[in-house]
Amino acid sequence: MNGPANSEPSGIQEEYDDQVLDARRARWTALGTGSLLTLAGLAAAALRAAGSAPTLVPAAYAFGAAVCALAAVLGSRGRTRRALWLLIVGVMVMALGDQFD
């Protein structure tokens, strides 16, 4: 009686542990990517503001960086799907702002 009956709960526990690790990895990935893109956007906004670019360009970089910062916060709280979409939107805003230069 100790054979298959005892191995099943440990298999469920291992699967649960794998899901927990995957969720933790997704949160850390969203946090790291959002932070990196935020810093890159802020650096680009500062460089463009110091140059002769139109005002819209550094504003777009700064707004895109703010969206990526929000994505990092949401990702660290477990809202990784929303964080992914916000990261995409933030990078698209930065790219669109670069087109005005």
Number of C-alpha atoms within 10 A of each C-alpha: 5 6 7 8 9 10 11 11 11 11 11 11 12 12 12 12 12 12 12 12 12 12 14 14 12 18 22 18 17 28 24 15 20 29 19 16 22 27 17 16 26 20 16 20 23 15 13 20 17 10 10 9 14 13 14 15 23 26 19 24 30 25 21 30 29 19 24 31 25 21 31 29 19 21 26 20 14 17 16 22 14 15 27 20 12 22 26 15 16 28 21 15 21 22 15 15 21 17 9 12 13
